[in-house]
Structures are given as structure tokens and as C-alpha cells.
């Protein structure tokens, strides 16, 4: 099928040069009831949300992103950007800090949850405040870029952890920073020898694609390897403008991956997920994660059940190319980390074999080889020192150490066989 992409509906009253300027888009963001009313006929629930706005997460949308929403109250894009009175109720779980980031926050603006990577929250500003946001407790709170003292302390922390190999720039949206600010951050990170990979998590290609300029992409490219993590949630977000933005990254050798969130009434249907994933893949963007929505305060109306998500994924399995298939995962609340959710095709298991029934009904056994023939690669020790540096980043993990010691080598298997 030929992929068609539409352009955003710029209102005639807005000059095209202004519309194409990301500074104009940010300066003219919709924030108040009056501003939103110029674009949408607000429902009673939406008006109530604005009236009790002080109790809500920040509200903001670029005119560009607002132009993608349709008039119906239940339009998927409207649900992402429009506050609603339903947010005023905490919800069934309603967590202030669903990912337990405050427990893993060794210095302001740094989240260190996994041994080999850190999140660096360089700004709390976003150009759109998505109603499902996980980090509501932080995002849009101060509406500010990182303070100099916090910035220096964060760099010092990352410098002091040789096991950290990857820094994920997040926030807020790092691409709300100016080119100069971003270049400075990337330059400072590249001075840290043990940092191998930098990721930039951003919604700007989705909500303000005019931010992606040749100049910005060239700055990022100087600091390769840098991965761009986008957050497209619905196929209608992939406009011609967004297409050009992500293609500019890919054409400059910057890999782009997408993390979507399964959202109630937005994309919780296999037809929507496949349409999004196929379009992204066509643009050379790898659909990477499909997250279960985190139970942050006031997000119940946007969450799906895990059963609903698994059913969607099961329908996609086998029919959607593996390249287009995002990994369905849930973040265990309170900082438990990610868990992959995969359809269960197992019928029965024993020590010798497992029996599976595949996505289209084929049933077969997988029979294990003899256990005493299995050994680990004889050159594993050459890589163990490198592996162990990861563990230095956090306190040592005794379970992992034990696993390493338990690796059977060919020599050990041989001497055990001889001693039998
Ligand atoms: S862009 Fe990301 S951080 Fe900002 S509000 Fe949306 S989901 Fe939250």
C-alpha cells in the first residue's frame, strides 16, 4: 500500500513564515481557556479542567499540534493535548512518582536506576504537556532550564561513575533548548571518556517538527553516536512536516527509534498500532517500545488494562513484521524497572522440552540438547572485566556476581567429566 502523509492544517490567518518558525510556535503556544477556545469548542468537562487548572498538571500545546486534532470530543489527538475534569480525580492507583524516580535521584536532575545508564533531566519545559505524562511531578513544574550549579553537579556525578556508558537526555523536552545550549550539553558529555552512547528523548518531531533544522541535526551529528527517541502515538501525528523532520535525522546518520504509549481511546486498537508502526518503519524509524501507560495521578481515563494491551499485541504477532513490532512493556510502579509483556504461546514445559502453539495455531515441541553438552564460550573471560565495570556504577549486585562465577567453562565441564 502506498503510504500517504498529510500536511498540518495551518489556519489561513497565520502567516506561513511564522507557522514554520519553532520560536513562533513556542511563543504562541495555547495555554489558557481563552486560547484553547479559539481552536476548539470546549466541553463542560474541559472547561471545568481549565477553571480548576491550579490543581492540574500544566497545560500547553503548540498551534501546530492543536491543528492536528479534530473537533470531536473523543478525537485521539484532542485526548492527548486537552485537559479534562477526569484528571481532577487521582484515579485507582494515582501515583505522584510512578517510576519511583525520587528514590533513584543521587543528585538533582539525574535519575540512576540501571547500572549502565543515567537519565539527565536538562529541562522541565515541554512544548506540549501530554495529559498522560509519567513525570508530571517534575515536568512543567518550574518551567525552567537546569540551573548552572545543578548542571555542574550532574556532570560531576556522571564523571564519577565509570560504569555509566549511556546518558539519556530527557526532561521536559531537551529539544526545547536552543542549538547552543544543546551543543554545550553534548560537548560536555562527550568529554567524559566512559560515555559511549547519548540518547535524546523528544516529542518535538511530533508536536513541533519545525524545530528540526539542518543546523540542529548537524550539531547533534557532531556528537555521534547519538540516538533520537521520538514519541509518536498515533498515525495522524505523522504529517509531511513530521516525516521531513525524522528523515532529516536518519539521512544524517542519526538512528531514530519510537516509544509509544498505549492510551485508552487514542491508539488501543491493533489497526492503529500497525498503521503507526508501518508508517514509522517506512520512514526508517524503528518502533521500539509500546509502553503500558504509567499510573500517574489523574491518568485513569487514558490508561488501558494490561489484558487489553496483551490482546492487541497478540493480534499483531505474526502479522506485523518483526521490524515494525514494538516491545510491549510495563514499568513496575515505584521503580521496579521494565518488564516485557509477550503473548504466552507455551502449552507445557519440562526439563527436556517445551511445547508451543504459534500465532496461527501450529503446535510443535522444542527439544533441548543434552544438558551436559552446554558450555559457555571459552573466551568469555576476555569480556568479563568490561562487564564488571557496569556493576561498579551501583553497589555490587551479589546475584549477578554469583551468576558469573557459576558460568561453566569447557575446561570445567571436561575436568568434571573426568572426575566422574
Ligand atoms: S513531552 Fe514527554 S515529558 Fe513532556 S509532557 Fe509529554 S510525555 Fe511528558
Boltz pocket constraint, residues with backbone or C-beta under 6 A from the ligand:
constraints:
  - pocket:
      binder: B
      contacts: [[A, 125], [A, 126], [A, 127], [A, 128], [A, 129], [A, 130], [A, 132], [A, 133], [A, 134], [A, 135], [A, 139], [A, 171], [A, 172], [A, 173], [A, 203]]
      max_distance: 6.0
